[in-house]
Amino acid sequence: MRRHITAGALIVAALAGAIVGSFVGNLLAPYVEFLGKSINLGITPPFVARLGVLNITFGFDIHLNLLGAIGAVLCIWLIGKRT
């Protein structure tokens, strides 16, 4: 019987793969130049809502390199294959 994969499990797998892949990519960047290049996505400057007594700040940045993307896809593929 096949188990269903939750969205949370896929997100955790993708983040774990991206983190490990980016780390390896940064380690190998001095030897293979293109592995050190990354794409920066996010909200810059962060969105700020000033509501009198409460200030809410929302923002995020994603720095993804080639091995980070490969790691994310590989982890999602592996978790899908296991279940």
Sequence and secondary structure as in RCSB ss.txt:
>XXXX:A:sequence
MRRHITAGALIVAALAGAIVGSFVGNLLAPYVEFLGKSINLGITPPFVARLGVLNITFGFDIHLNLLGAIGAVLC
IWLIGKRT
>XXXX:A:secstr
      HHHHHHHHHHHHHHHHHHHHHHTTTSGGGG EEEEE SS EEEE SS EEEE  EEEEEHHHHHHHHHH
HHHHHHH 
